[in-house]
Amino acid sequence: MSRDEIKQTVDDFVSLVEKGCGSVEENEAKLKLLLDKLALAQHFAACKFDETDYAEGKSEDYGERRKLAAAQFPHYGIYNVAEDVTKNVGEGKAIVGDSIDDIAGIVRDLIETKWRWEKNSPEDALWYFKFSFESHWSQHLRELQIYLLNLERGT
């Protein structure tokens, strides 16, 4: 996946949450595709650390992002997630996941990635994309994908 394709995937995800792409069903189909593309993109987000002292992006309004996500994906809700999946196997507990929070969390970091790409540099944006994936939104992405798969299967 090229840098341009990564940037386009980031732009497409932000646009999907902010504007949608048609009907709720079209939004849901596009979300599944873009989650796959984002998961793939992180493997190709190679960059050199840009040591330039850039200005930081503005803090994103989580509440606004959550409202936008809820409007684009009104059928989505909360779901069960296994807690501590590598500890005490067979004795795990379920905790609650929130699909709208997952989408809002991912888009918040992608907005920052987009801002860095446009205002700072592609190197800075790719570094932030990879860092934020590894430290934050990878778990949102994977748990959301499992939730969506289970919704599709009716399980």
Secondary structure as GFF3:
##gff-version 3
##sequence-region A 1 155
A	DSSP	alpha_helix	3	19	.	.	.	ID=ss1
A	DSSP	alpha_helix	24	41	.	.	.	ID=ss2
A	DSSP	three_ten_helix	42	44	.	.	.	ID=ss3
A	DSSP	alpha_helix	62	72	.	.	.	ID=ss4
A	DSSP	beta_strand	78	83	.	.	.	ID=ss5
A	DSSP	beta_strand	93	98	.	.	.	ID=ss6
A	DSSP	alpha_helix	99	119	.	.	.	ID=ss7
A	DSSP	alpha_helix	122	132	.	.	.	ID=ss8
A	DSSP	pi_helix	133	137	.	.	.	ID=ss9
A	DSSP	alpha_helix	138	153	.	.	.	ID=ss10
###
